[in-house]
Amino acid sequence: MPDQEEYKKMLTDLIQKQMVVLGPNIALDKAKKISGLSVAEDGKVMDVTGDPQMVLKGVANEYMALSGQIAQMTLNTLLEKYPMMKDLGKIQS
């Protein structure tokens, strides 16, 4: 089971990649909507409270609602980098 730090690293990677794809304002606005997530202006996740898997699913779903296939490809790449979170590959909105 991934620990809190692994979730923070993956969320940071996801947010920072979406900042490149969607632009920093949109990517940060979407991430900051998620309850339990604290994000710095550079996209670094400062804190995750509550269930980190639900926070990750919330962020991923926000991005997929905007850019669908691009966000899914980004998430798939990150799941390869963080194989201990493989069950999150089922995140679909």
Backbone as CSV, one residue per row, in Angstrom:
resi,resn,N_x,N_y,N_z,CA_x,CA_y,CA_z,C_x,C_y,C_z
1,MET,0.854,-1.193,0.000,0.000,0.000,0.000,0.891,1.244,0.000
2,PRO,0.632,2.168,-0.908,1.436,3.390,-0.961,1.247,4.223,0.306
3,ASP,2.305,4.923,0.685,2.186,5.776,1.859,1.838,7.207,1.441
4,GLN,1.639,8.039,2.430,1.223,9.430,2.207,2.210,10.168,1.300
5,GLU,3.509,9.944,1.510,4.523,10.630,0.705,4.442,10.214,-0.760
6,GLU,4.172,8.941,-1.022,4.030,8.478,-2.408,2.835,9.155,-3.080
7,TYR,1.736,9.270,-2.356,0.578,9.967,-2.915,0.922,11.427,-3.202
8,LYS,1.620,12.069,-2.286,1.989,13.472,-2.492,2.886,13.629,-3.717
9,LYS,3.839,12.700,-3.896,4.726,12.757,-5.063,3.935,12.566,-6.352
10,MET,3.059,11.557,-6.363,2.287,11.301,-7.581,1.350,12.465,-7.886
11,LEU,0.680,12.989,-6.871,-0.205,14.137,-7.081,0.573,15.340,-7.589
12,THR,1.747,15.581,-7.032,2.586,16.685,-7.498,2.938,16.489,-8.964
13,ASP,3.372,15.280,-9.342,3.691,14.996,-10.745,2.479,15.230,-11.638
14,LEU,1.335,14.725,-11.222,0.115,14.871,-12.018,-0.248,16.340,-12.201
15,ILE,-0.246,17.098,-11.124,-0.614,18.513,-11.195,0.383,19.282,-12.048
16,GLN,1.672,19.045,-11.854,2.674,19.779,-12.618,2.615,19.436,-14.102
17,LYS,2.330,18.188,-14.440,2.174,17.824,-15.855,0.939,18.501,-16.450
18,GLN,-0.131,18.569,-15.690,-1.335,19.231,-16.183,-1.138,20.745,-16.277
19,MET,-0.242,21.304,-15.474,0.072,22.730,-15.586,0.687,23.028,-16.949
20,VAL,1.460,22.083,-17.484,2.054,22.242,-18.811,0.976,22.096,-19.885
21,VAL,0.110,21.097,-19.729,-0.915,20.799,-20.733,-2.029,21.848,-20.737
22,LEU,-2.564,22.147,-19.565,-3.741,23.018,-19.454,-3.397,24.471,-19.154
23,GLY,-2.167,24.700,-18.729,-1.780,26.020,-18.245,-1.858,26.021,-16.729
24,PRO,-0.988,26.798,-16.093,-0.925,26.756,-14.630,-2.198,27.211,-13.935
25,ASN,-2.858,28.229,-14.448,-4.052,28.735,-13.761,-5.161,27.700,-13.710
26,ILE,-5.471,27.102,-14.848,-6.551,26.115,-14.906,-6.189,24.883,-14.084
27,ALA,-4.967,24.383,-14.265,-4.555,23.167,-13.554,-4.598,23.369,-12.042
28,LEU,-4.107,24.509,-11.575,-4.121,24.775,-10.130,-5.536,24.993,-9.616
29,ASP,-6.358,25.715,-10.375,-7.746,25.938,-9.950,-8.476,24.612,-9.766
30,LYS,-8.294,23.693,-10.706,-8.962,22.392,-10.616,-8.455,21.596,-9.413
31,ALA,-7.149,21.602,-9.191,-6.584,20.854,-8.063,-7.040,21.438,-6.732
32,LYS,-7.110,22.751,-6.658,-7.472,23.403,-5.397,-8.946,23.215,-5.040
33,LYS,-9.759,22.764,-5.996,-11.168,22.473,-5.719,-11.340,21.205,-4.889
34,ILE,-10.321,20.373,-4.873,-10.438,19.061,-4.245,-10.251,19.176,-2.738
35,SER,-11.243,18.730,-2.016,-11.202,18.737,-0.554,-10.094,17.810,-0.063
36,GLY,-9.316,18.287,0.900,-8.253,17.476,1.476,-6.910,17.653,0.811
37,LEU,-6.820,18.592,-0.146,-5.582,18.787,-0.895,-5.096,20.216,-0.742
38,SER,-3.836,20.370,-0.374,-3.202,21.682,-0.273,-2.060,21.728,-1.279
39,VAL,-2.128,22.701,-2.219,-1.177,22.774,-3.324,-0.527,24.151,-3.361
40,ALA,0.802,24.177,-3.543,1.536,25.430,-3.696,1.378,25.938,-5.131
41,GLU,1.761,27.170,-5.364,1.616,27.786,-6.685,2.469,27.114,-7.759
42,ASP,3.515,26.382,-7.362,4.341,25.672,-8.345,3.807,24.268,-8.636
43,GLY,2.660,23.928,-8.029,2.044,22.625,-8.251,2.456,21.562,-7.252
44,LYS,3.352,21.912,-6.350,3.793,20.932,-5.341,2.699,20.728,-4.304
45,VAL,2.404,19.468,-4.035,1.402,19.139,-3.024,2.046,19.287,-1.650
46,MET,1.448,20.141,-0.843,1.974,20.419,0.489,1.382,19.470,1.532
47,ASP,0.103,19.115,1.349,-0.550,18.260,2.336,-1.744,17.549,1.715
48,VAL,-1.979,16.341,2.178,-3.164,15.567,1.807,-3.806,15.114,3.112
49,THR,-5.068,15.477,3.304,-5.792,15.034,4.491,-6.940,14.133,4.050
50,GLY,-7.366,13.269,4.921,-8.419,12.328,4.556,-7.835,11.164,3.772
51,ASP,-8.646,10.554,2.941,-8.252,9.386,2.150,-7.466,9.844,0.922
52,PRO,-6.162,9.582,0.867,-5.363,10.074,-0.255,-5.775,9.469,-1.592
53,GLN,-6.299,8.247,-1.579,-6.751,7.639,-2.834,-7.952,8.406,-3.391
54,MET,-8.852,8.830,-2.521,-10.010,9.605,-2.970,-9.581,10.987,-3.465
55,VAL,-8.587,11.571,-2.823,-8.060,12.862,-3.271,-7.472,12.705,-4.672
56,LEU,-6.673,11.664,-4.870,-6.074,11.418,-6.181,-7.149,11.189,-7.238
57,LYS,-8.155,10.401,-6.907,-9.249,10.167,-7.856,-9.963,11.474,-8.190
58,GLY,-10.171,12.318,-7.183,-10.829,13.599,-7.419,-10.047,14.486,-8.362
59,VAL,-8.736,14.572,-8.148,-7.887,15.390,-9.021,-7.895,14.819,-10.437
60,ALA,-7.702,13.514,-10.552,-7.679,12.878,-11.869,-8.994,13.095,-12.606
61,ASN,-10.108,12.958,-11.916,-11.410,13.151,-12.557,-11.621,14.593,-12.999
62,GLU,-11.146,15.560,-12.216,-11.238,16.973,-12.623,-10.501,17.193,-13.941
63,TYR,-9.292,16.658,-14.034,-8.505,16.843,-15.255,-9.100,16.080,-16.431
64,MET,-9.602,14.879,-16.184,-10.188,14.103,-17.280,-11.455,14.753,-17.808
65,ALA,-12.181,15.450,-16.950,-13.378,16.155,-17.408,-13.001,17.264,-18.387
66,LEU,-11.822,17.838,-18.213,-11.368,18.916,-19.091,-10.708,18.407,-20.359
67,SER,-9.824,17.453,-20.202,-8.996,17.069,-21.347,-8.969,15.568,-21.592
68,GLY,-9.957,14.879,-21.081,-10.173,13.457,-21.316,-8.971,12.594,-21.628
69,GLN,-8.748,12.329,-22.901,-7.728,11.380,-23.325,-6.331,11.819,-22.918
70,ILE,-6.041,13.113,-22.999,-4.712,13.604,-22.623,-4.457,13.335,-21.142
71,ALA,-5.431,13.644,-20.302,-5.275,13.403,-18.863,-5.146,11.911,-18.575
72,GLN,-5.897,11.079,-19.284,-5.812,9.631,-19.077,-4.426,9.121,-19.454
73,MET,-3.862,9.617,-20.559,-2.521,9.200,-20.961,-1.490,9.634,-19.922
74,THR,-1.642,10.846,-19.392,-0.736,11.324,-18.347,-0.840,10.433,-17.118
75,LEU,-2.058,10.102,-16.730,-2.265,9.244,-15.564,-1.662,7.858,-15.795
76,ASN,-1.843,7.302,-16.989,-1.278,5.986,-17.290,0.242,5.998,-17.181
77,THR,0.871,7.072,-17.666,2.322,7.215,-17.557,2.747,7.247,-16.096
78,LEU,1.999,7.980,-15.275,2.324,8.066,-13.852,2.099,6.739,-13.142
79,LEU,1.099,5.985,-13.564,0.855,4.679,-12.947,2.006,3.715,-13.236
80,GLU,2.661,3.893,-14.390,3.846,3.091,-14.675,4.989,3.492,-13.746
81,LYS,5.088,4.783,-13.446,6.141,5.293,-12.565,5.890,4.903,-11.107
82,TYR,4.623,4.802,-10.727,4.227,4.460,-9.356,3.414,3.161,-9.374
83,PRO,4.057,2.026,-9.665,3.308,0.766,-9.837,2.556,0.309,-8.593
84,MET,2.954,0.767,-7.418,2.260,0.349,-6.200,0.841,0.898,-6.144
85,MET,0.508,1.806,-7.052,-0.838,2.387,-7.093,-1.623,1.863,-8.287
86,LYS,-1.301,0.667,-8.752,-1.894,0.131,-9.977,-3.410,0.038,-9.943
87,ASP,-3.996,-0.138,-8.767,-5.454,-0.237,-8.686,-6.136,1.083,-9.019
88,LEU,-5.364,2.161,-9.078,-5.946,3.455,-9.428,-6.170,3.585,-10.931
89,GLY,-5.678,2.632,-11.701,-5.880,2.666,-13.140,-7.348,2.592,-13.518
90,LYS,-8.178,2.265,-12.559,-9.616,2.155,-12.802,-10.314,3.496,-12.646
91,ILE,-9.542,4.571,-12.487,-10.142,5.895,-12.306,-10.711,6.339,-13.650
92,GLN,-11.961,6.309,-13.776,-12.656,6.788,-14.971,-13.869,7.555,-14.504
93,SER,-14.147,8.657,-15.158,-15.349,9.410,-14.760,-16.548,8.938,-15.532
